[in-house]
Amino acid sequence: MTESERPLRRRSRSRRRRRARLRRALLAGLVVGSLLLLTGGWVGFRGWQARAHLLNAAGLARELSAQVVAGDIDRARRTLAALQEQSGAARSATDDPGWALGRHTPLAGDDLGAVRQIAVTVDDLARRAFPALLRVDLAKLVPAEGRLDVGQLRTVSAGLAEVNRTIQQNRRELAAVPDDGLVSQVRQALTDLRGEIDRLAAMTAAADQGSRLLPTLLGADGPRRYLLVSQNLAELRATGGMFGAYALIEAKDGRVQMGRQGSSASLGLFNPPLRVPKEVRALWADLPGMYPADVNLTPHFPTAAALYVDMFRRKTDTKVDGVLAVDPVVLSYLLKATGPVMVPGGVPLASDTVVRTLLNETYQRLEPEKQDSFFSAAAAAVFDALFTKNVDPSVLLSVFDRAVTERRILFWSARPEEQRQFGDSRLAGTLPEQDTVPTVGVFLNDGSGAKLGYYLRPAATLTVGECRPDGRRELRLRVTLQSTAPKTGLSESVLGLGMAGDPYTVRTLVSVFTPTGGAVLDARLDGTETPVGVGTERRRQVATASVDVRPGASRTLELTVLTGKKTGIGEAELWLTPTATPWTTQVDTAPSCDQ
């Protein structure tokens, strides 16, 4: 071979090696591509199967929930067996090598991983949580013959704790699933399941907590005394309504009896005022420390309850172990479980009329000096029926769940070690100092000195705005207050002090609480910039506007608020003052900032 031929041969061998490598690469690519296509087709088929099983499971879960609430345990067991079959099939469809390989692909991997976790969560609930829940005897959670069996309640507690642990674990695992970049159908399924799990987790946590605390609270370890206060929604306060009538409740070994009854007005005026938290005093001056009816100008129930207990002790020389607050809407729910009751004097109370009776007709019919005694008698009659009638436990538990969810039942313990166990639950009525989801509070306080809150129809819309360069988000709030009050014909008891000038005009102090660490950027009333009082409570900026609404009219307050820290999620929550008529609400979410 000549010198001139050697370079040609080297180039030829190099070209052959390159062609061989190319062939091997093409062959490998073809094999991998074919494998991915086959896997994709298999995963698609399995995904179709999983989707069908999950849809069936969702329908069965709804049936199971309704049957448990209705107390139809035999049908619930059959439904549970079918649910386990469908959830197990969905879990199996998402648990094979093809699906596992697909979860590592760049395009569909996150979606497949999310579907897998959804299937695991549903199956885990069907096999671990729901069977334990069906083993709980709901009848042990309600009074019988005037007494709650605290010993049996402690037995039930172990089963409820097991259920709650399972659900809380699934909630944490589902919350850890990344949702950025998921296809819309998978993201929506994940969001819906998270919402259901959140609601279920809140209920089981409350049931677990209640079953552990109730025996002690009901005097299993020694007598207890509490103040039962009625929040009068006709004269609004931030937690619901003005603390009106009260009753002393005595509990011993599960048996509850009504004691002394009275009204907040009978406790008088406190001057010098009681000590009030500095932030609350900056917002409301000395009012919460002077007047029992103003302790709940703040939406933080522990602050209001502690002030009221101190006032009660100073005036009556009686110590109590806590405060239980309810409103007439709660009584309407309870009357669904007990049936109608008769108040001494021949006045019937029924579920569909009690709110109107207590918040409107009483002020038109009775003289002021007789109103408070009637309110006390009404509350005593309903609670007496609750403890003495044979009440369907599933109906009663459903009623309590609804009332607690709406923050219409609030409880505060004067014993710090017990109060800590309630945490930031809805029952505790706490205003948390830290958000998990950006939360805006809208709390109403009457500024009329009247009982016109019965006629107020509130609505609120919260819209999540654009992502800012600093990572914070703007939230746009729109609050509408409408008055259905007549222009004439109301009694002096309803019209009260008429502090809005026209006695038929409803004056409401609307306090908007930003997310923790947030700020109010602007405020407009009916489209025109309006002045607001600004303060801070529990790390939230507070803006308060005075809104006057004439009979038959409506006013709209709009504010733009800023979240306190970087938040990528496009969700938000509303906290509201419970009112006689439910709020009309809407929360408009937005894509996460990472999308």
N, C-alpha and C positions, 0 to 999 in steps of 0.2 A: 504494500500500500504506500503510495507516494505521500510526501508531506502535504501536498495540496488536497489529497483525498481525506486525510484525518479530520480536519475541521468539519467537512461535510458529513462524515459518519457520526461525529459527536453531536452535530445539530440534529441528525436524523433520530439518534437514540433519545435525545432530549425531547424531540417532538413526540416520539412514541410514548415516553413516560408521561408527558403532559396529557396526551390523549387517553392513556390508561387511567390516569388520575381523574380526568374529566368523566370517563365512562363510569368509574367507581362512584364519583360524586353524584352523577346523574342517576345511577342505579340506586344509591343510598337515598337520594332525594325522592326517587320514584317510590321506593319502599316506604319511606317515612310518610310521604304524601298520601300513599294509598292507605297506610295504617291510620293516619289522621282522618282521612275521609271515612274509612270504615268505622273508626271510633266515633267520629262526629255523627254518622248515621245511627250507630248503636246508642250513643248518648241521647240523640234526638228522640229515638224510639223509647228509651227508658225515661226520658224527661216527659214524654207524652203520657206514659204510664203513671209516673209520679204525680203529674198534674191532676190526672183523673182521680187518683186515690186521695190526694190532698183535698180536692174539691168535695169528694164524698165525706171525708173526715170532718171538714168544716161544717157541713150540713148536720152531721151526726152530733158534733160537739154542741151546736146550737140546740138541738133536740134534747140532749143530755142536760144542758143547763136549765131548760124550761121544766124538765121532769123533776130535777132535784129541787128547784124552787117550789114546784107544785106538790112535792112530797110523794111522788109516784115512784117509789124506790124499785119496785119490781120491773117496771118498764125501763127505768134508768139502767138497771143492771144489764138488760138485754141490749139496750142502745150502746152501753159501754163495750160489750163484747164485739159488736159490729164496728165500733170506732177503733178498737184495738186491731181488728183485722185490716182495716183500711190504712191506719197509720203505720202498721208494721209493713204492709205492702209498699207504701211510699218510701219508708226507710230502706227497705231492701232494694228498691229500684234505683236508689241513689248511692248504693254501697257495693260497687263492683269495680274491677280493674279499669274498665273503660271509662267509667265516671271519674275515678281517681286520676287517670291520665288527663282527662279533659279539664280537670280543675287546675292543671298546671299550664294550660294554653294561655297565650297573652290576651286573646279577645274574649273568650267565654268563661275563663277560669273563675272570676269573681262571681259571676251569675250562678255557675254550677255549685260553687262553695256555699252561696247564700241559700239556694234551694235545698242543698243537703242539710244545712243547719235548721231550716224550717221544718223539714221532715223529721229530723232528730227531736226537735222540741215538741212537736205535736205528738210523736210516739211516746216520748218520755212522760208527757202529761197524761196520756191515755193509760200508761202502764204503771206509773208510780203515784201521781198526784190524785187522779180521779178515783181510783179504787179506795185509797185511804179516806177520801172525802165521803164516799158512800158508806163507809163503816162508822162515820160519826153520827150519833143519834141526836138529831136536831132538837128533839123534844126536851133534852137536858139543858138546852140553852135558854129556855123560856120559863117564866114562873108557873107554878101550879099550886092551887089552893092558897094563894097569897104569899108564897115563898119560893125562892129559887134554891134548888138543892145544890149548895156550894161544893159538897163532897163529890157528887156526880159531875159537876162542872170541871173539877180538877181532873177527873178521869178522862173526860172528853179532851182536855187540854193537850194530852200527849199526842192524840191523833191529829189534832189541828196543827201542832208544831211540825209533825212529819210532812203534812201537806204544804205548809208554808215554806219549809226548807227546800223542798223540791221545786216549787214554783219560783222562789227567789233565785235559785241556782240557774234555772232555765232563763229567767229574765236577764241575768248577768251575761250568760253566754250569747243570747240573742242580741243584746246591746253591743257586744264586741264585734259583731259581723260588720265589716266595712260596707257602706252603702253608696260610696262615691263611684260613679261610672256604671252602675247597674242598669240593665234595660228597664224600661218603665214598668213592665208587668211584674218583674221580680222585685223591684224597689217598692211598688205598691203593696205587694203581698207581704213583704218584710215589715213595712210600716204598719199595715193593718194588724199583723200578728203581734208586733210590739205593743200596739195600743191595747189589744185584748189582754196580753200578758200583764201590762202595767195595771189595768183595771183589776184583773184577777189577783195580782200581787198585793195591791192596796187592800183588797177585801180580806185576803187570807192573813195578811200581816195584822190587820185590825182584829180579826177573829182570834188569831193566835195570842195577840196581846191582851185582848179582852178576857179570854178564857183563863189566862194566867193572873190577871189583875183583879177580875171581878170578885172572886171569893174573898180576897182581903178587903176590897172596897165595900163589899156588902156585909162586912162584920163577921167573917169567919174566924178572924183572929182577935176579935174584940169589937165593941160597938163603934159605929161611925155616925157622924152627923154632917149633912151637906145642905147647902142652899140650892133650891130649885128656883131659878129665875126665869120669868117669861119675857122674851124680847118682843116688845110691842112694835110691830112693823108699820103701824099707822104713823109713828114718829120715828123716822129712820135714824140709826146710828151705824157706825162702820161695820160692826160685827153682825148687824141685822136690824135690831130695833132697840129703843130705849128700854133699859131694865125697869119693868113696871112692877107687877106683883111678884112676891117671893113666897116660898113655903119652906119650912125647915123639915128635912127628911131625916129620919132616924133609921139606921140599918143595923140589924143584929142577926147573925147566923142565917143570912139570906132572906130574912123577912124585913120588909120596908113599910114604915108607917109615916103618915103625914103629921107634922107637929104644928107649931105656931105659923100663922100666915099673916102677911101684911103687904105694904106697898113701899116702894122706894121713897115716896114722898114722906112717909112716916119717919124715915131715918133723919130727915131734916137737912140743914145746911152746916157745912164744916168750915169754920173760920176761927183760927187760921187753917188754911187748906192742908190736906195730907200731902206728904212728899210724893211728887210725880217724877218719873224719869225725865232727865234734862231735855232730851229731844222732843218728847211729847209735850212738855211744858212750852217749848219754843213754838210749837205748832198751835196749841190750844190754850195757852196761858194757864191759869189755875183752875179752869173749869172742871177737869177730870178729878181734881183733888177736893173740890168743894161740893159738887152735886152728885148724888148717887146715880141720877139719870144720865150723867155725862161721862161716867167712867170709861165707856166704850166709844168715845170719839175716836180713839185709836183702834185700828183693826186687829191689833195684837191682843188676843183674848187673855193670855196669862196676866198681862198688865192690868186689864180691866177687872178681871176676877179678883186679883190680889187686893186692889183698891176697894172693891165692894165688900170683901170679907173683913177688911180692916174697919170700914165704916160700920158694918153690922156689929162687930165686936165692941166698938166704942159706944154705940148707942144701946146695945142690949146686954152687954157683958157676957156674950155667948161666943165661944170659939167653935168653928166648924172645920171640917177636914177637906172641904173643897166646894166647887161651884159647878152645877149642871145647868146649862142654858138651853132652852128650847123656844120655839115660836109657834104661833097658831097653825102654820102650815104643817109642822110636825104633828100637832094634834089631829089635823085632818087625815094624815097618813095613818096614825095610830087607830083612829076610828074606823078605818077600813078593816083593821084586824079585829077590833073589839065589837064593832057594831055600834049603833047610836047609844048615847047615855043621857041621863036626865040630870040637870043641875038643880040643886035645891031651889025651890021657887017655881018649878014647873017648866023650865026652859029646856027644850031638847037640843042636843048637839049631835049633828050628823056630819059625816065626812065631807059631803059636797056643800055644806052650808056654814060650817063652823068658822071659817076665815071671815066670811061676811058678818056673821053674828058677832064675833069678838072685835073685829077691827072697824066696823062701821055701825051696825044696828045698835050695839050697846051704847055708843055715844049719842045716838039719836033718841034712845028710849029711856035711859036711866039718868038720874041726877049724878053729878060728879062724885059725891060722897059714897054712892052705892056701886060705882063702876069697879073700883079696885077689888072689893069683896066678891063681886061677881066673877072677875077674872081668876081670882084665887080658887073660888069654888069650882069653876070650870076645869082648871088644870087638875085639881084634886079628884074630880069625878072621872076624868079620863084615865089618870094613873091608877085610881082604885079599880077601875074596870080592867086595866091591863094586868093587874096582879091577882084579880079574883076570878075573872072569866076564863073559860077554856078557849085559849087562843091558838089558832093554827100556827105552829112554830115556823113553817116555811114562809107564811105570809108576814109574820112579825119580823123575821130576819131580813126579808126583802125590804120591808118598810124602814128598818134601821139602816140598812145599807144605803138606801136612797137618801135618807135624811142626813147621814154623815157625809155622803158624797157631795151634797149640796151645802155643806157646812151649816146645817140648821140645828144640829145637836153639837154642843161644845162642852168640854169638860176640862176642869183644872183642879189638880190636887195641891193642897197646901203643904204636902210632904214632898220635899225636893227629890228624894230617891224614887218616889212613884212618878212624879211629873217627868223626870228624865226619861222614863221608859216610853212615854208617849211621843217623844221626839218631835218631828215636824209633821206629824200626821194631821189629817183634816179634823179629826175629833179634838185635837189639842188647840186648834185655831191659832197656831203660831204663824208669825210672819218671818220666814227664814231669812237669815243674813247672807245666804249664798244660793245662787240659782244653779240648777242642772240644765234647764231649758230657760231661755230668756222669758221672764214673766212680768207682766204689767198688771198692777192692781187698780181697780176702779171702786172706790169706797164712798158711800153716800152718807151724809149727815144732814138731818133736817135743820133748816135755818129759819123756818116760819114760826116755831113755837106752837105748832098746831098738829092735828092728827090727819093731815092730808096725804100722807104717804100711801094710804090705801088706793088712792086714785092715780098713782104714778105708774107709768108704763115705760120701763127702761130698755134700751138696746145698745149694743156695743159691737163694733167691728175693729179688729186689729189686723193690720196688713204689714207683712214683713217686707222691708225695702231692699235697696241694692246693697251690695257689699262695698264697703269703703276701703281705701288704700291701707288704712291702719288696722284693718281686720274687724272693726266694729260695724254694727248694722243699725240703720234707722228703722224704727217701727212707727207706723202711722196709726193713731187711735182716733176713732170717731164714736162719740157717745151721744145718743139722742134720748131726751127725756120728754115724754108726752103726758099731759094731764087730762084725765077723763072726768075731772071734778065738774059738778054743775055750777051754774053761775049764781044760783040762789037756793035757798031752802035748807042749808046745813045748820046744825045746832051750834051754840056757842062752844060746846065741848070739842067739836071738830075744828072749828075755826081758830080756837085758842087765842094766842097773842097777836096774830096777824102781822108778824114782823116784816113781811114783804110790802106792807102798805095796804094793798088790796087784800082783804082777808081770804079771798078765794084763790089767790095766787100762791103756788107752791114755790117756796125758796129752798133750794138744795145746794149744799156745799159739796162739790164734787172734788174728791182728792184722788189724784193720779199718782201712783207709786211706780217709779221706773224699775227696770231690772237692777240687781245689786251693782253698785258702782256706776250707775248710768246717770243720764242728765236729760232734762226737758229742754228742747231747742226752741219751740214756739207754741203758742196757744191761740186759737181763734174761736169766737163764739158767733155762730151764724155767719161765718165767713169773714168776720172782722176781728183784728187782733184785740185780745182782751187781757187785762192784767190778772196775774195769779200770785197768790202767796206761795213762797218757796221755803222749804225746810228739808230736813233729813230725818229718817227714822229707820233704824236697823240696816244701815248702809244703802238705803234707797233714797233718791231725791224725791221729794213730794211737792207737787204743784196743786194748789187748791183754788178752784174758781167758784164764784157764787152765781147760780143759774136760777132765774125767776121764770116760771112757766104759768101763764094765765090759763083759765079753764078752756079746754078744747084745743089748746095750742101745743106746739112742740118746739124745743130748742135743741141745737146741735153744737156740741163742743168738740173741737178737733185739736189734737196735740201731736207733735212729732217728738219722739223720745229716742234716746241713743243707748245702746247696750253699754255695759260698763267695761267689757273686755272683748278681746278677739273671739268671735264665734263663727264657725264655718257653717253651722246648721241653719236651715231656712225655716225652722219651726219656732213657735212662740205660744205662750199660754196666757189666759186671762184669769184673774181672781176678781170676784165680784161680791158686793154686799148682797146677801139674800133679801129678797123683797116679797111683798104679798103676791105679786104676779111675776112669774118667771121672766128673766131677761130673754130678749132675743139676741143671740150672739153669733158671730162668725169670725173665724181666724183664717186669713188668707196666707198660706205659706209660700215659700219661694225656693228655687234650687239652692243647694249648698254652694258656698263660695268656691269650692274646689271644682265645680262642674263647668 
